[in-house]
């Protein structure tokens, strides 16, 4: 939320300082002026690449530049990302593909290339790290940055450094990103969503409470549709209403979440930018072309997904102590189940074994359109303790041996038991 004329600022295109009376940059004559009364005092930023997957595909195929592009699966899949041309037609992320194509029948649909997107995301991450080591990745294409103390290092304020970074991403990587700047993570994230694409918005301390007051409670981190409905039932729809309530009252009504409502409604967020929070979970899922109710068919797919999760965990030297199963019914309702292990694991057979009983309880004739599995509660991987179960110990040794063969001859050099291909394309 930028302050208009009368406040200090700079040109977002050439970074030249602008005077209060300027309506265009005095140097490059560009109209993209960034002004705010606290512009050079704030240091917590959030960067989010614009329509990331679609932007990468358009970069690599300029013929698509002005056309609607949807990244996602087949007709039974969902939209991973839609470019802004498609979004104008109403296409949104997580929308069923058949609905997206009904809204935008002339769209070019491209299957996700996660390996390519990960490589581009890594390029962007490295540019962030050149600015500050305090980078907390949230996903492949977004992160929080703490720019405190970087003024002396870069000979410019955090705001100018952030604007420089956005320009560098655009010129070097070939995609665009939007940024939010504030005094804490919550407001930086809110700010980054205000002016997409190619946005740069600021929320300062002086304006935070009044800015939030008129916004829906859905803007508060952690308030999903169900909780929003609960608040609405209690007569609360705007953040300003929460600002007029005592912390004790909110906690009495909503427990721990009440404390979060109290603080975030006032623009208070004590969380620090933590470079160590890079991965919250590792997961894999697939959407079927035809609904599946057979436990045996779901079991085979679960094994394939467990192997994918295991491979990613091993690649990043991570292990998870909680195994999560995700199922989506034909009416798009999500069933999420989880179980906690005695110790963290990155082994496919342990992930599969933990998820299998949960699948058995759910696969009793219900038709599903999607299945996924993942691990969370992550930590750096260590050698797992020797199992007292001889069968488990044998499976572990076999998996480690297969890992070595795959490392030498390729990921698909060896296939195990349930892992034969099932075509869901």
N, C-alpha and C positions, 0 to 999 in steps of 0.2 A: 504494500500500500504506500505509494510514493506521494510526497508532498509537492504541490505545484509550485509555480514561480515564487521566488522570495527566499528559497532555501538553497544552500550550497549544493553543488552537484558536478556532473561531468557528462561528456558525450559517450554513449555506449559504443559508438562505432570507431572513434579515434582516441577516446579517453582524455580529450582535452577538457580543462576546467571550463565551466560555463558560469556566466554572471546571472544574477537574479532576473534581469530583464530579458535575457536571451530566450527566444522561442525556437531557434535553430542553433546548431553548433557554429561558433564563429570561425572555426578552421575548416571543417569538411562540409558544412552546411547541412549535416544530417539532422533529422527530426527526433532521433531516439535519445532524449536527454533523461538522465537519472538524477532526480533531486529528492532530498529528504533532510530534515533538520538534524537527524542523528546519523547521517550517511557514513561518516568517518569514525563513528564510535562503536559500531556493532561488529561482531566477529564470528557469530555462529551461522553457518550456511548450510543449505540443502540444495543439491544439484540433482536434477532428474532429466535424462535425455528425452527428447520429444519423439513420441511414437517410435520407440527405439528400433524394434525389429523391422518395421516398415521403412524407416529412414535408412537403415543399412541396405535394404534391398533396392531402394530408389537410388542410393549412392552408386551401387554396383550396376544398375541398369537405368541410365538416364532417360530412356524411352518411357519409363513409368513415372517420371517426375510429377507430371500434372494429372495423373490418373488415379482413381481410387484403388488402393491396395489393401488387401486383408491377409494377415498372416494367421494360418490356422490349419486344422485338419480337413478331412473330406466333409461331405454333406452332413454326416452324423457327428462331426467334431464341433468345437467351439472356437470362437475368435480369440487368438492370443493377443494380437495388436491390430489396430486399424489406423491407417494414415488419416490425416485431418480432412482430406477430401472425402473419404468414406464416412468419417464421423459427422460431417455436415448432413449426411443422409440418414443419420440416426444409428449407425453401426457403433457398437461398444465392445470393449473387452469382456470376455466370458459369455458373450451372447451366443446362443446356438447358431451354427453356421447357416442353417436353412432360413432362419429369421434375418440374418445379416444379408444373405443373397436376395431375399425378397425385398429388402429395403434398398439394396444397391446391386442390381443384377449385372451391371457392367463392370463390376470390380474384378481385378486380377487377384486370384487366390494363390498364395504361395505357402508351401509347407515350411514350418520353422526349420532353420539350420542352426541349431544351438551351438555347434562348434564354431561356426563363423561369428555368431553374435558374442560368444564368450571372448573370442580374440579381440573383437572391437571394444567390448567392455573393458578388457584388460588395458588396451591403449588409453582409454579415457581415465581409468584408475591411475595409471602411471603419470598422467598429466596432473592429476589431483595431488599425487604424492610429491611432485616437484614443488608444489605450492606449500604443503604442510604434511608432516608425518601423521597428524591427527585426522585421519580419514576413517570413518566408520561406514563400510558398505552396507546397504540395505538390500540390494538386489544387484543383478548383473549391470544395471544401467543407472543406479541412483546411490547417493551416499550423503552422509553428513560430514561437514568439515569444520574444524575449530581453527580459526585463523588468528587467534589471540597470539600476540607476540611476533607476528610476521611482518609488521610495518618496517622495522629496522632491516630485516633480512632482504626484503624486496624493494625497499625504498618507496613504498606506496601503502596506502591504507588497505585494510582487508576488502573493502568494497571495490576498490580499483583492481586489486589482485583478482577478485572474483570475476569482474567484468573482463579482465584480460584472459582468464581461463576459459570463459565462454567463447571468446573470439578464437582462441587457440584450438579448442575442440572443433569449431566450425571449419577452420582453415586446414588443420592437420589431419583430422579424422574424417571430415566430410559429412558430419551430421550436426544437428543443433541440439542445444540443451537449454533448460530454463533453471533459474536459480532464485532462492529466497534467502534473505539476510535478516537476522534478528538477534535477540540476546539469549534465546534458548532454542532447543531442538524442535519443540512443538510448533512454535510460531514460525521458525524457518521453513518447516515443511508446509505449513499453511500458506506462507508467502509464495513458495515456489509453484503452487498450483493456481495462483491468481491470474497470470497473464500468459498462459501457454498458447502457442509455441514461441520460442525465442524470448521468453519473459525474464524480467529481473525486477522483483518486488521486494520492498522493505517494510517491516513492521517494527516500529520503535517502542521503547518503554512507555513514553508519554501517551501514546495513542492506543496501546494494546487493549486495555479494558473496554474502551468505548468502541473500538473496531469489532471486538468479539460480541459485544452486547446484542447487536442486531442480527447475529448469525444463528442458524439452526443448531440445535444441540448435536446434530449429526456431524458437525465439524470437529467435535471433541474426539481425540484419539481413544478408541475402544468402544465408542457408542455405535453399535451396528443397528440393523433394522429392528431386531427384536427388542433391544434395550430402548431404542428411540420410541418404539410403540408403547413400552412400559412408561416412559417419561411422559409421553403425550397423554396417556390414560390418567396420569397424576396431574395433568394440567400444565406440564412444562414442555415448551416447544422451542424457546429461545435461550441462548446462553445468558442473556441479561437477567432472566428469571433466576438462574442458578447463582448469579452474582449477588442477588439479594437474599440468599439463604445462608444460614449458619452451617459451618462444617459439621457440627454435632448432629444437626437435623438431617443433613444429607447422608451421613454415615449411619444414622438410625434407620433411614429408609433403604439405603442401597449398600450398606456394608463398606468394604474396602473401596469399591467403585465410587462411593460417595465422596471419599477423600480426593480421588482423582478428579471428579467433577468440580469440586470446590476449587482446587488449585489451578487446573487448566482453564476453567472459566475466567479466572483472573489473570491469565497469561503467565502463570507460575509453573515452571518445569525444572526440577532439580537434576535431571539426568545429564550426564556428561557425554561428550563425544568420545567413544571408546573404540580404538582401532582393533581391539581384540574381539569385537562382536561381529566379525565378518560373516560367519555362517550361523544362521539360526536353526536350519534344518537342511536335510538332503532328501529329495523325494523324486519319484518317477510315477507317471500315470499314463493311461491310455484310454481313449474313447473308442467304442466299438462301432462298426458300421451297422451291426444288427444286435439288438438286445440279447444278453446272455443270462440265463438262469441256472445253467448247469454248474454244479460245484466243481466237477472235474475240469471243465474248460477254464473256469475262473482260477483254479489252482495252478494250471500250467502258466497262465498269464502272470499270476502273482510271482511265480518263480523267476520269470524273465525280468520282471520289474525289480525284484530283490537283487538280482545280479547287477542291474544297472545302478541301483543305489549303492551297492557294495563297491562297484568299480569307481564311482565318483568319490566315495568316502576314502578309498585307498589312494586315489590320485591326490587328494588334498590332505592325506595323513590325518584323517579325522575319524572319530568313532561316536556312536550315539547310544544313549542308555534307554531312550524311549522309542518304541516302534509304533508307528501310526498306520492304520489301515483306513483308506477312504473309498467309499462306494457311492455312486450316484444312481438313483432310481430313474425309471422312465419318465416320471413327472418332475425330474430335476431336483429332487430332495437329496441332500447330502447326508450320508451316514458316516460319521467319524468315530473310530474306535482306537484305543491305544493301550499299550501295556509297558511296564517298566522292567528292565532286565536287572539282574544282580550286578552286572558290570557293563560298561560301554562295549559296543561291538562294531566292527566294519565288515564282518563276514556274512556272505550271502545266505549261507545255510542257517545261520542263527536269526537273521532278519526274517527269513521265510518261515522258520519254525515258530517264531513268536507271533507272526501275523496269521498263520494258518488256522489256529483255533478260533480267532476272531472271525475269520472268513466263514468257517463252518457254522458259527452261530447265526450268521446273516444270510448265507446262501441256502435258504430252505424253500426255494421255489420262486422267490422274488426275481423279477427281471431287472437287470442292471445295464446301464449304458456306459459306465465308466468304472474303472478300478485303479487305485493308486496305493503305493506304500512308501513309507519314508522313515527316517530316523531323526530324532531331535534330542535336545539336552546334550549338545555336542561337546566334545573335548578332544584334545590332541591324542591320537591313537598311541596306545602302548601295547606290548605283547600281552594277549589275553591269557589269564591263568589256565593252567592245565586242567581239563575237565575230568571229573571222576567217572563220567559216563564214557565208556570205551567207544561207543558208536559215535558220539559227538567228537571225541578226540580224533577218530579216523576221518570223519568228514572234514574236520579242520585241517588236518595234514593234507588231505586230497585237494582241498581248495587252495591251500598255499602252493602246492605243486603245480596246479593248473594256472595259478597266477604267474608263476615263473615262465611256463610255456607260452602263455599269452603275451607276456612281456617281451619274449624273444621272437615269437612268430606272428603276433597280431591278436587283437581282441577276440576274433572269432575262430582262432586256430583250434580250440578245443570246446566242444559242446557237452554239457552234462545232462543226464536224465531228463528232467522236465523241460529243459531249455530249448527244445526244438521249436522252430519258427511257427508262429501262428499269424496269418495274414489278416490284419485289421485295417489295411489301407483302404 
